[in-house]
Amino acid sequence: MKHEEKIWDIVVIGGGPAGMMAAGRAAEVARTAGKKISILLIEKNDSLGKKLLITGGGRCNVTNAEFDNRILLEKFKDDSKYLFSAFAQYSVKDSLEFFNSRGMETKVEANKRVFPVSNRAQSVWDVLVNYIHNNATVLSNSPVKDIMLDTGTTDDSSVDSTTKAARTSISEIILKNNKHIRSKQFVIATGGKSHPETGSTGDAFPWLTKAGHTVTEPSVSLVPIRIKDTWVTKLAGVTLQDVKISVFQNNTKQTVGDITAIKSKVLFTHFGISGPTVLNMSRDIGELLQYGEVEVSLDLLPSHDYATLNTALQDLFKLHHTKKIKNALTDLIPSALVPVVLSAVNIDQDTACNSITRDERNTLVKSLKDIRMQVEGLLDSSKAIITSGGVALDEIDWKTMRSRKINNLFIIGDMLNIDRPSGGYSLQLCWTTGYIAGTTAAESHEQ
């Protein structure tokens, strides 16, 4: 066992977005106040922010440009009641100011998703690494094996009575190389279990369970959908804009995400479907699969009702009366989808438009408005954008991000059992909780 003599003031475990924000903010507070605080950021990988660099397909959806906290937090559903005090301290506007003031321009896209103008997650990474540069010590290639607990009392006036009653603190942590690291305060930001290839393997959950925290085992939350129908794989790479997505079980339309149908983008992949709305539906679909088969329906032309689409087809067939139907339909839908739609209604692709019967046209309208796909399941955590689960929210002081079970511990980011949708909400949670933990840890430090 190698015991480090130095006692750090603040140790942050996990060099992802929340951890980098916490370490950088603690250093900033100390610098502004003229305090000398030693800060150590421990990362298991050889470099910081590996998962950050692949978010948003490498573009990084930084936040969501909803500036009304009440509306923004509605997206977190029942968990929103815990978040108001945190977001009152550090909001979406604060995050944008943070990045913009450090030279990273941003842009707002569909559904208020915010991205770097560069379209590169590297831009976000650069800002965060510069934020901690020369202000915190980074220890990479250093997986943490365990935490060591001690009991006692605290005189820290910033700790609430509930936390004081716990009388538990972390005395030191043990790295996998058996080196012991001691600190006055610890911040855990090791993340959940999404994209384990980046090092996000839920390492801290067993430590926190041992320390007395209630931890819900993480499960995939925002994840692509695997489809049984073989025709779907033939469309891999095809993206449909503005289609309406519905979910059915026992031929009954299901409420998913509080609504029964959502208009959005769908991406076909070699295993099924993905896209922002598909990801947001995935958890509900996973729950439905426990009770039986589930189907996803696509309305390819949601701007047309059945009557107007029927009229549009009649006009199209008159205009292209001698053309083959497979060529005429490309005026309405992407060419890659034409064989799929026609096969579903048993219409020969080479049939001339003027040979299509009324019954065939009516059947075609129904197919264009309701293409069904049978769900095989969800992809595993290696493809999940985030995982649900984590530390119980009522065991955190949301004004400070301090654990109510462990006096000198802060828990942030994806460690927390918060369900959040795709669209920048997960990273905003990292910015907010990391900022607050870093602020509190630095301000509570006694010179």
C-alpha positions, -999 to 999 in steps of 0.1 A, spaced: 0 0 0 13 34 -10 0 62 13 3 97 -2 14 121 25 -4 151 9 -39 158 20 -58 174 -9 -84 200 -3 -107 187 -30 -106 155 -50 -129 150 -80 -133 114 -92 -143 113 -129 -130 135 -157 -162 137 -177 -183 169 -183 -196 171 -147 -162 163 -131 -144 189 -153 -169 215 -145 -167 208 -108 -129 209 -107 -127 241 -129 -154 259 -109 -137 251 -76 -104 265 -89 -122 296 -102 -139 303 -68 -106 298 -50 -87 321 -73 -114 348 -71 -114 347 -33 -76 346 -31 -76 311 -15 -50 285 -21 -68 253 -26 -53 221 -39 -76 203 -64 -70 168 -78 -91 155 -108 -87 117 -111 -95 100 -144 -94 63 -151 -87 68 -188 -55 81 -204 -74 114 -212 -104 134 -200 -138 135 -215 -138 104 -238 -176 100 -238 -181 138 -242 -162 136 -275 -187 111 -290 -219 127 -278 -244 139 -304 -226 119 -331 -194 138 -323 -212 172 -325 -221 175 -288 -256 187 -279 -244 212 -253 -277 221 -238 -313 230 -246 -322 266 -253 -353 267 -231 -346 297 -208 -378 293 -187 -367 270 -159 -403 259 -152 -408 247 -188 -373 232 -190 -377 212 -158 -411 198 -169 -390 176 -192 -376 159 -161 -412 149 -150 -415 139 -114 -378 145 -107 -382 182 -115 -392 190 -78 -356 184 -68 -340 205 -94 -355 240 -90 -330 252 -64 -301 239 -85 -312 254 -118 -320 287 -100 -282 289 -92 -269 278 -126 -293 278 -156 -292 272 -194 -283 309 -199 -253 305 -175 -241 275 -195 -243 294 -228 -225 324 -212 -198 300 -199 -190 286 -233 -196 317 -254 -174 339 -232 -146 314 -237 -147 316 -275 -170 288 -283 -199 301 -305 -231 281 -304 -262 276 -326 -297 265 -319 -312 238 -340 -345 218 -341 -363 214 -307 -340 241 -292 -309 218 -293 -277 238 -289 -245 228 -307 -211 243 -312 -210 263 -344 -180 242 -353 -202 210 -352 -174 194 -332 -175 180 -297 -138 188 -295 -148 225 -292 -166 218 -259 -137 196 -247 -112 223 -254 -132 249 -233 -134 225 -203 -98 214 -204 -86 251 -206 -109 258 -177 -91 234 -154 -56 240 -170 -30 253 -144 -58 254 -117 -62 217 -109 -39 187 -110 -51 159 -134 -42 123 -125 -50 101 -155 -47 63 -160 -59 60 -124 -90 39 -118 -103 41 -83 -108 7 -66 -126 17 -34 -134 44 -9 -126 42 28 -152 55 53 -148 70 88 -172 82 114 -171 114 134 -186 148 137 -182 179 116 -181 216 126 -188 227 90 -216 252 94 -225 247 57 -236 211 63 -272 207 72 -285 189 103 -295 158 83 -260 153 70 -244 160 104 -266 133 119 -251 108 95 -216 113 110 -199 95 81 -172 108 59 -147 95 33 -112 93 48 -94 83 17 -98 65 -17 -77 36 -30 -66 35 -66 -63 2 -84 -25 5 -82 -31 5 -44 -21 41 -39 -41 59 -12 -54 94 -19 -65 116 11 -87 147 8 -108 170 29 -137 168 3 -146 145 -25 -167 149 -56 -179 117 -74 -187 122 -111 -179 88 -126 -212 86 -146 -236 58 -153 -232 28 -176 -238 42 -211 -210 37 -236 -189 15 -213 -161 15 -239 -154 51 -228 -148 40 -192 -184 47 -180 -191 15 -162 -209 25 -131 -178 20 -109 -190 43 -80 -224 27 -74 -210 -2 -53 -190 23 -32 -220 45 -26 -242 15 -17 -216 4 9 -216 39 22 -253 38 29 -268 54 -2 -298 40 -20 -288 32 -55 -311 21 -83 -293 -3 -106 -288 16 -139 -307 4 -170 -306 16 -206 -328 48 -209 -321 66 -242 -312 39 -267 -319 30 -303 -346 4 -311 -339 -30 -327 -365 -40 -353 -374 -75 -365 -385 -66 -400 -357 -73 -425 -367 -45 -449 -356 -20 -422 -319 -30 -424 -320 -24 -462 -327 12 -455 -296 17 -433 -284 53 -436 -318 67 -448 -332 96 -427 -368 106 -428 -377 142 -418 -409 152 -402 -426 118 -400 -451 110 -372 -442 81 -349 -467 61 -329 -464 30 -307 -489 2 -306 -495 -28 -284 -523 -53 -291 -532 -30 -320 -539 -2 -295 -521 31 -297 -500 36 -266 -491 68 -247 -454 73 -249 -437 104 -234 -472 117 -223 -485 118 -259 -497 92 -284 -479 104 -316 -448 125 -321 -436 142 -353 -399 140 -357 -369 126 -376 -362 89 -379 -329 73 -389 -328 38 -402 -298 17 -391 -284 -18 -398 -303 -30 -366 -334 -8 -366 -343 28 -360 -328 57 -341 -332 95 -339 -341 120 -311 -377 110 -307 -370 73 -310 -344 76 -282 -369 94 -260 -395 67 -266 -371 39 -258 -376 36 -221 -414 34 -224 -411 9 -253 -388 -12 -231 -414 -13 -204 -442 -22 -229 -421 -51 -241 -424 -67 -207 -462 -72 -215 -461 -84 -251 -452 -75 -286 -448 -38 -296 -451 -22 -330 -438 12 -341 -459 30 -368 -446 56 -392 -469 82 -408 -448 92 -438 -470 122 -447 -484 136 -415 -493 169 -432 -520 150 -452 -551 134 -437 -565 104 -454 -588 124 -477 -562 149 -489 -537 121 -494 -562 102 -515 -568 133 -536 -530 139 -539 -525 103 -552 -553 107 -578 -537 139 -590 -503 123 -591 -515 93 -611 -533 115 -636 -501 136 -640 -479 105 -645 -506 82 -660 -482 62 -682 -453 61 -657 -446 31 -635 -459 37 -600 -424 31 -585 -412 62 -603 -443 84 -597 -443 79 -559 -409 95 -556 -427 128 -558 -442 120 -524 -417 99 -505 -380 90 -507 -371 66 -534 -356 41 -509 -391 37 -493 -411 31 -524 -404 -7 -527 -412 -11 -490 -446 7 -493 -456 -11 -524 -446 -45 -511 -467 -39 -480 -498 -35 -502 -489 -61 -528 -487 -37 -557 -462 -46 -584 -436 -18 -587 -438 -18 -625 -475 -13 -626 -485 18 -646 -502 46 -627 -533 44 -649 -537 7 -640 -540 13 -602 -575 4 -590 -595 24 -565 -591 -3 -539 -553 -4 -544 -551 34 -541 -571 33 -508 -548 6 -495 -518 26 -505 -531 56 -486 -534 35 -455 -498 22 -459 -483 57 -464 -501 67 -432 -493 36 -412 -461 16 -419 -457 -9 -391 -425 -23 -377 -422 -50 -351 -399 -42 -322 -374 -68 -313 -359 -50 -283 -336 -22 -272 -299 -21 -278 -277 -27 -248 -258 -1 -227 -230 0 -252 -253 20 -275 -272 39 -249 -270 77 -249 -277 77 -212 -287 51 -186 -314 56 -159 -308 47 -123 -283 60 -97 -284 76 -63 -317 84 -47 -325 121 -52 -338 127 -16 -303 117 -4 -288 148 -19 -289 184 -7 -298 201 -40 -287 235 -28 -251 223 -25 -250 188 -42 -237 175 -9 -245 139 1 -269 137 30 -252 104 40 -216 113 38 -204 147 52 -175 154 28 -190 140 -4 -207 157 -34 -225 135 -60 -231 150 -95 -241 144 -131 -251 110 -143 -246 95 -108 -280 108 -99 -312 88 -105 -328 113 -129 -347 105 -160 -340 131 -187 -349 132 -224 -325 135 -253 -320 171 -264 -292 186 -243 -308 179 -209 -282 154 -197 -253 177 -203 -271 207 -188 -276 185 -157 -238 180 -156 -230 217 -160 -255 227 -133 -246 200 -107 -209 203 -114 -209 241 -110 -228 239 -77 -206 212 -62 -174 230 -73 -187 263 -58 -198 248 -25 -166 227 -20 -144 257 -26 -165 282 -5 -166 258 24 -129 253 24 -112 269 55 -77 284 48 
